[in-house]
Amino acid sequence: MTAANITVLGAGVVGLTTALVLSKHKNLKITIVSKHMPGDYDIEYASPWAGANYFPVGKPGTILQKFERATWPELDRICSEVPEAGIHYQETVIYGRKKDADSATGQWFKELIKEDAWFKDVVPNFRVLPKSSLPPDCHTGTSFTSVCINTAIYLPWLLGQCVKNGVVVKRGIVSHVAEAASLHHSGRAADLVINCTGLGAGKLGGVMDPTVYPARGQIVLVRNEPGIMATVSGTDDGDDEATYVMQRAVGGGTILGGCLQHHSWESQPDPNLAQRIMQRSITLCPSLAPKASQVSELSIIRHGVGLRPMRKDGPRVEKDKVSMTDGKGVHAVHCYGHGGYGYQASWGSAWEVERLVGEVLGEMGREKAKL
Ligand SMILES: Cc1cc2nc3c(=O)[nH]c(=O)nc-3n(C[C@H](O)[C@H](O)[C@H](O)COP(=O)(O)OP(=O)(O)OC[C@H]3O[C@@H](n4cnc5c(N)ncnc54)[C@H](O)[C@@H]3O)c2cc1C
């Protein structure tokens, strides 16, 4: 039987991880088609702007929680066995404040700050911090070992692994899922399109998901070292502002964040917010500015803004047959809407796509048995 042709649309962390998982099946011929690629910095491309770390936020029973749980062992394995992928372990401290319970950031971190968090047996060294050790306005504190990913290293690494497995990579902007099928490198239309377009799924023909929207995140990247990876559930500066600090692996600098501004498309950094982020980060991690605890001690690499590709009901990972005007249909597996959790859910999500691809090819009478 002939091999199946697959186009993966999108080259963010979700598209690249999915393509890598699928590329291990030698009977699949895979083309990645994407407007943006690792190395680009653009407001339409969320992945380079992420911290990125593993801070689970999925509610128990959701597919997000399932993906986050499934992803940790692979991030752990890559971290310990593949140093060139740009991931390192970080001792982590999470603080929660009661007054953030109803704020945008408090809701976001609801599961993360729990002292009996569902992931306490997933990550190593989880422990509850003594109340006497918490900052004055905090009510909960936990500590565990997590990872921080240098996205500038990790995304090209993922791409390189795909290429090593025979994946063909093309730049392209498509307006419809069917167009992605026609760009397969074989010259024949792909049997299946994997739609990993993030926020783009809101505008893509054949999808046009109205429940996709941005949650703006602003960061400052600095050279200073924080000592630990840390976050607080909220701030007194606004309901949609939070504080998090993480040092990226292999010289990637330290990310200071941030905010979660639902429905904001603003691509430019707000200088006032940047000042607040830097000052709060120093309060949280005094090692950043040991001399006088002042923002002037920070050595800034760049300011940044990224848009998290949110979806009202969480990530959409499901099969579909996209109808076209000529009455024909294109088989698709959607994989978008990974909000602020695209890295920490990436492997679990990709393995679910792999399972669905097996189902779709089986339904088409293709090579299900080999998947
Ligand atoms: C400030 C910030 C901090 C974050 N921190 C973390 C973190 O610590 N941990 C974590 O897990 N997550 C974090 N995230 C979230 C994470 O970055 C996203 O969930 C993830 O990047 C989404 O990946 P994606 O591949 O779905 O989307 P994207 O990276 O946006 O990729 C979408 C791809 O689709 C392509 N595309 C879209 N439409 C088309 C089209 N019509 N034609 C061709 N190509 C198209 C784009 O060019 C792009 O390549 C953070 C995000 C931000 C903004």
PDBQT file of the ligand as one rigid body, heavy atoms in Angstrom, charges set to zero:
ROOT
HETATM    1  C1  LIG A 401       4.441  35.584  27.058  1.00  0.00    +0.000 C 
HETATM    2  C2  LIG A 401       4.082  34.142  26.905  1.00  0.00    +0.000 A 
HETATM    3  C3  LIG A 401       4.557  33.208  27.817  1.00  0.00    +0.000 A 
HETATM    4  C4  LIG A 401       4.245  31.859  27.688  1.00  0.00    +0.000 A 
HETATM    5  N1  LIG A 401       4.773  30.970  28.580  1.00  0.00    +0.000 NA
HETATM    6  C5  LIG A 401       4.500  29.648  28.437  1.00  0.00    +0.000 A 
HETATM    7  C6  LIG A 401       5.079  28.698  29.313  1.00  0.00    +0.000 A 
HETATM    8  O1  LIG A 401       5.854  29.054  30.215  1.00  0.00    +0.000 OA
HETATM    9  N2  LIG A 401       4.775  27.386  29.153  1.00  0.00    +0.000 N 
HETATM   10  C7  LIG A 401       3.933  26.963  28.145  1.00  0.00    +0.000 A 
HETATM   11  O2  LIG A 401       3.693  25.756  28.053  1.00  0.00    +0.000 OA
HETATM   12  N3  LIG A 401       3.395  27.856  27.300  1.00  0.00    +0.000 NA
HETATM   13  C8  LIG A 401       3.648  29.168  27.410  1.00  0.00    +0.000 A 
HETATM   14  N4  LIG A 401       3.098  30.070  26.549  1.00  0.00    +0.000 N 
HETATM   15  C9  LIG A 401       2.125  29.594  25.559  1.00  0.00    +0.000 C 
HETATM   16  C10 LIG A 401       2.788  29.030  24.323  1.00  0.00    +0.000 C 
HETATM   17  O3  LIG A 401       3.703  29.959  23.801  1.00  0.00    +0.000 OA
HETATM   18  C11 LIG A 401       1.703  28.727  23.275  1.00  0.00    +0.000 C 
HETATM   19  O4  LIG A 401       0.710  27.896  23.821  1.00  0.00    +0.000 OA
HETATM   20  C12 LIG A 401       2.310  28.021  22.091  1.00  0.00    +0.000 C 
HETATM   21  O5  LIG A 401       3.389  28.754  21.573  1.00  0.00    +0.000 OA
HETATM   22  C13 LIG A 401       1.269  27.796  21.005  1.00  0.00    +0.000 C 
HETATM   23  O6  LIG A 401       1.903  27.128  19.961  1.00  0.00    +0.000 OA
HETATM   24  P1  LIG A 401       1.210  26.927  18.568  1.00  0.00    +0.000 P 
HETATM   25  O7  LIG A 401       2.164  26.132  17.760  1.00  0.00    +0.000 OA
HETATM   26  O8  LIG A 401      -0.173  26.434  18.745  1.00  0.00    +0.000 OA
HETATM   27  O9  LIG A 401       1.034  28.410  17.978  1.00  0.00    +0.000 OA
HETATM   28  P2  LIG A 401       2.114  29.383  17.286  1.00  0.00    +0.000 P 
HETATM   29  O10 LIG A 401       3.433  29.318  17.933  1.00  0.00    +0.000 OA
HETATM   30  O11 LIG A 401       1.472  30.731  17.214  1.00  0.00    +0.000 OA
HETATM   31  O12 LIG A 401       2.266  28.799  15.826  1.00  0.00    +0.000 OA
HETATM   32  C14 LIG A 401       1.231  28.882  14.882  1.00  0.00    +0.000 C 
HETATM   33  C15 LIG A 401       1.854  28.523  13.537  1.00  0.00    +0.000 C 
HETATM   34  O13 LIG A 401       0.841  28.478  12.544  1.00  0.00    +0.000 OA
HETATM   35  C16 LIG A 401       1.277  29.225  11.414  1.00  0.00    +0.000 C 
HETATM   36  N5  LIG A 401       0.076  29.693  10.721  1.00  0.00    +0.000 N 
HETATM   37  C17 LIG A 401      -1.049  30.224  11.271  1.00  0.00    +0.000 A 
HETATM   38  N6  LIG A 401      -1.957  30.493  10.305  1.00  0.00    +0.000 NA
HETATM   39  C18 LIG A 401      -1.372  30.138   9.132  1.00  0.00    +0.000 A 
HETATM   40  C19 LIG A 401      -1.800  30.171   7.766  1.00  0.00    +0.000 A 
HETATM   41  N7  LIG A 401      -3.019  30.616   7.435  1.00  0.00    +0.000 N 
HETATM   42  N8  LIG A 401      -0.947  29.745   6.806  1.00  0.00    +0.000 NA
HETATM   43  C20 LIG A 401       0.288  29.269   7.140  1.00  0.00    +0.000 A 
HETATM   44  N9  LIG A 401       0.726  29.209   8.406  1.00  0.00    +0.000 NA
HETATM   45  C21 LIG A 401      -0.086  29.630   9.383  1.00  0.00    +0.000 A 
HETATM   46  C22 LIG A 401       2.105  30.347  12.017  1.00  0.00    +0.000 C 
HETATM   47  O14 LIG A 401       2.948  30.933  11.035  1.00  0.00    +0.000 OA
HETATM   48  C23 LIG A 401       2.868  29.567  13.072  1.00  0.00    +0.000 C 
HETATM   49  O15 LIG A 401       3.983  28.901  12.514  1.00  0.00    +0.000 OA
HETATM   50  C24 LIG A 401       3.407  31.429  26.638  1.00  0.00    +0.000 A 
HETATM   51  C25 LIG A 401       2.958  32.352  25.702  1.00  0.00    +0.000 A 
HETATM   52  C26 LIG A 401       3.279  33.688  25.826  1.00  0.00    +0.000 A 
HETATM   53  C27 LIG A 401       2.785  34.653  24.791  1.00  0.00    +0.000 C 
ENDROOT
TORSDOF 0
